[in-house]
Structure formats: structure tokens, C-alpha cells
Amino acid sequence: MTSTEDPLGLASDAPLFAAWQRMSADVRAGRTRFFSIPGHKQSPRLTGSIVEGDLPLYAGLDTVQLSGGMLAEAEGKAAALWGVDWCRFSVGGSTHANQAVALAVAAPGDTVVVSRTLHRSMLTGLILAGLRPVWVYPELDAVHGLPVGVTPESVAQALTEYPEAKAVILGDPSYVGTTGDLARVAAVAHAAGIPLIVDGAWAAHFGFHPDCPPHALALGADALVISAHKTLPAMGQAALLLARTRRSGGLLDPSRLERGFEAGHTTSPSGAILASIDAARALLAGHGERILGEAIALRAHSVQKLIQIEGLQIVEGADPVKLVIRLAGTGASGLKVDNRLRAAGFLLEMADRDTLVPMLTVTDDRAGVDALLEALATAIEAERGPTRVVLQNPSWRTVPVTGLAPREAFFAEHETVPAEQAVGRISAELIAPYPPGVPVLAPGEVITAEIVAGLRRVRADGGRIAYAEDPDLNTFQVVTTSGRRTSGAGW
Ligand SMILES: Cc1ncc(COP(=O)(O)O)c(C=O)c1O
């Protein structure tokens, strides 16, 4: 059955979404009264309509005992769609899912091979789990200096040097939509008897259209993290952790995955967010190829229009929906263009001096995209200037010198020192320009003049320096010279 609440009739294939539909109707009709959390009780009386639709899972869409089993059924349907035997829906984003899998694949003190362009959430996962990373680095594309994937050869090399490694952990696709050869990396990991974990936060749509790359699980990965809220029409924070476990002949322990997942998941998950994951999964299952085909066509149409703007370049990655615009050839500042677009009511996913990422998804339509393209062309012309050389983003180029393991540095005593005195010292903090959220400096890494200069360049260009104690970068938090630990660090 279709309605304005469910225009494609997804609820017939989505048990949790159907429960949300039923209960929303009951609430609207006054048939259900809440004496449970959330404290807003579905009433707009005190805080207005912001609470609308925020139905809880426990004592809400299902009982406290989950006796209806809708969540398990919905997660089972997702596992089947991605071809694996284990799936959990998270209301904590890929951040939570990354940390959950880090807690599940190894034990404190164990070594893992990890891409250095990992998202900060995986780095904090390593800290939580006490894992020791052996870094591998993606190749960089010669034209744009953007990452194009970690090669199987570099993973094989790392595994030869560190045969004790317990897992390979890669972020793929990159923030700019480029991918590596995951099938061969999976083969390399499996030859060593260890799992490949993929943070595919940006790739919830992969595998559901012939022009999209297959998803990581289809290429042999053992676990995949995806943000449903990024590329699918799910609510903010919605994410999935999917895995092939020992139950189906895989390498991962399902009990450890459960424990790792529950460790950091709220005990009061939003039923609405979980139901929106179920709806997005049903959408992919029933309509994926059609709606992705439309999104791919919209992106192609956008590219045709955009390349008519003199000096503008498009990054061609493997993701046929991702639109990454390079502006250096137009001389326009991406941040100024972004400000103009924001003033005109267009909010972009990402902007820095040389790059714009207007996020296109299956939700966009031609009229909306055409309006953006017109506003974008106008903003670029208004900001046009002399062509400039592209700034190298330090997020993609960091090759750190490690002084302490991340967890050791995280728990070490630290002090604040002026930037000049920080060079040569071990960082206690994680600093990541955002987006892409890749740490340029991780706890335990030696601060170099090059890193300070790279971060300052991003800052000077108006970029957001996230997680730094001092985002102006005048001071840094460093491990005291004794480096004494203040807590039992697990190794
Ligand atoms: C590669 C990658 N992994 C994980 C995350 C975290 O995702 P979330 O915002 O869903 O927690 C991000 C966020 O941008 C990301 O880019």
C-alpha cells in the first residue's frame, strides 16, 4: 500500500519501518500514550514539532523484550541483501560501527595493518581496542594528488614484515569516491589467514547498479561499515555493520562482533533511525537499480554542464554518483563560492580552497540539481581569479613517524606547548581537517614542521581544524617527556 508516509509502499518489505508507520498513525490518532522514554512523549506541547516521529525502539516500536522481533528481522533482511550472515543497525553512525569492529577483530596489543588515510573514528577504534597499527598508504593520483586506493602489493609487503597482524583495515572508497583493488587485497589478507575490514562509509549504494562498483563484501571483504545516512535516504546517524562470520565459514567471531557492537551503542536507540535504515534497505532491494540509474544520469548531466565552466575540473573516481569539483583552474576560492551558495540557500557537503563536493544522492531531481548548477556557475564567475596551483591536502600525504602506540599516547600525561616547541615532540591529540576527517596528526605521532605547516595552510584557507585543543594551531598537546602513563593502557 502506498501513501504520503510511504510513497513507494516499502513497508510491505520492511518490518521495522512498518512498525514505525503503524505507531505513528496510532500516535497521530491519539490511540497510543507513552509512559516511557523519550521524555517528550511524542507531544509538541513543550518543545514543538522537533519531536515528531521520534519513536523509541524499546517500549515503542517493539516491547522491551523485543518480542516482536522486528529489528532482528530487518537486520536479517539487510544481511541477506548484502550476502552475509551478520548485520546490525547502528544509530551511532559509521563512527560507532568502526569502533565496534575494531573491538571485535583483535585484542589489546595486537597488530593490524591499516590505511593511514583512515577516518578518525577508526583511529579512535584502535585506541579503544588497544591495537597497534602498521600503516599502509594509498597511491596518489598524479593529476589531483588525491588517494586512489591502497595497493594489494603494499598490503602484502606489510603482512610479510608483520606476519603477526590480525586484520587488514581499509577505508574504501575514499572521501572523493576513488577505490582500490579490494578483491586482490581480500585475497592477500585471506592468504595470510586474516580478515579484511572495510570502512565503506560512503558506499552504501555500491553493488546496486551495474555502473557502481560491487560492494566490498561481494569482493571478499569480511566486514563492511556503511553510513546509510550518507548516500541513502535514511535519517542522520543511520549506519550498518555487516559481516561474514564463522557461522557461514568466515573468519570473524559473531559473539565478539555482538559484544564490540553493544559496547558503544546506546541502550535507548531511536526506533525512527533504525526504521529508516530498514526503509532504505527495502528501497535498495526493490528500486535500487532504477533510482541509482537516475542519480548516475543526474551526475552525468551535471558534469556536462560544469565542464563548460572555463578552468573547472571534475574528479573521475569509481563512484558514478559522487561529484567532486576542482576549482584551481577557475581561480575562484571554493570557500568563497561556498559562502555565496549558502547565502543563496544551497548547502554543500564539503568545500575547501580548491574543492567543492555538492552531494548528489538518489533523492535529487533534475530541477533541484539544475538550480544548484546555475547558482554554482554564477558564484564561480563572481569569484573568478588568476589560475593557481592546487594545494596539496595534508590529509592524503601524511607519512608519520610513530613515537608511541596510539593508545599509549592517548593515556599518557600531556602538556601544552607553543607550536614551535612542539616540533619533534610526540602528539597527545588527534588533529584532522574536516572533511575528510583523516587525522593528519594522531596520538603517538611525532610532530614535524611539515605537519604544522600543512595544518596551518588548511587553517589559513578557512578549513576546519577539527578535534585540536587549539584549532588556531598556536599550541599543541604533547606527551610529557617522561611520557608516563596515567592509566592501565592494556599493554
Ligand atoms: C570514511 C569515513 N568513515 C567513517 C565516517 C564516520 O561516519 P558517521 O558520520 O556516519 O559516523 C566518515 C564520516 O565522514 C567517513 O568519511
The ligand as a Tripos MOL2 file, in Angstrom:
@<TRIPOS>MOLECULE
LIG
   16    16     1     0     0
SMALL
NO_CHARGES

@<TRIPOS>ATOM
      1 C1         35.4640    7.1540    5.7310 C.3       1 LIG1
      2 C2         34.5550    7.5260    6.8520 C.ar      1 LIG1
      3 N1         34.3300    6.6290    7.8200 N.ar      1 LIG1
      4 C3         33.5140    6.9020    8.8560 C.ar      1 LIG1
      5 C4         32.8890    8.1100    8.9480 C.ar      1 LIG1
      6 C5         32.0000    8.3790   10.1220 C.3       1 LIG1
      7 O1         30.6960    8.3390    9.6860 O.3       1 LIG1
      8 P1         29.4690    8.8320   10.5620 P.3       1 LIG1
      9 O2         29.3950   10.2990   10.3420 O.co2     1 LIG1
     10 O3         28.3290    8.0690    9.9750 O.co2     1 LIG1
     11 O4         29.7280    8.4930   11.9810 O.co2     1 LIG1
     12 C6         33.0870    9.0850    7.9590 C.ar      1 LIG1
     13 C7         32.4130   10.3870    8.0550 C.2       1 LIG1
     14 O5         32.5360   11.2410    7.2530 O.2       1 LIG1
     15 C8         33.9460    8.7800    6.8840 C.ar      1 LIG1
     16 O6         34.1980    9.6800    5.9190 O.3       1 LIG1
@<TRIPOS>BOND
     1     1     2 1
     2     2     3 ar
     3     2    15 ar
     4     3     4 ar
     5     4     5 ar
     6     5     6 1
     7     5    12 ar
     8     6     7 1
     9     7     8 1
    10     8     9 2
    11     8    10 1
    12     8    11 1
    13    12    13 1
    14    12    15 ar
    15    13    14 2
    16    15    16 1
@<TRIPOS>SUBSTRUCTURE
     1 LIG1         1 GROUP 0 **** ****
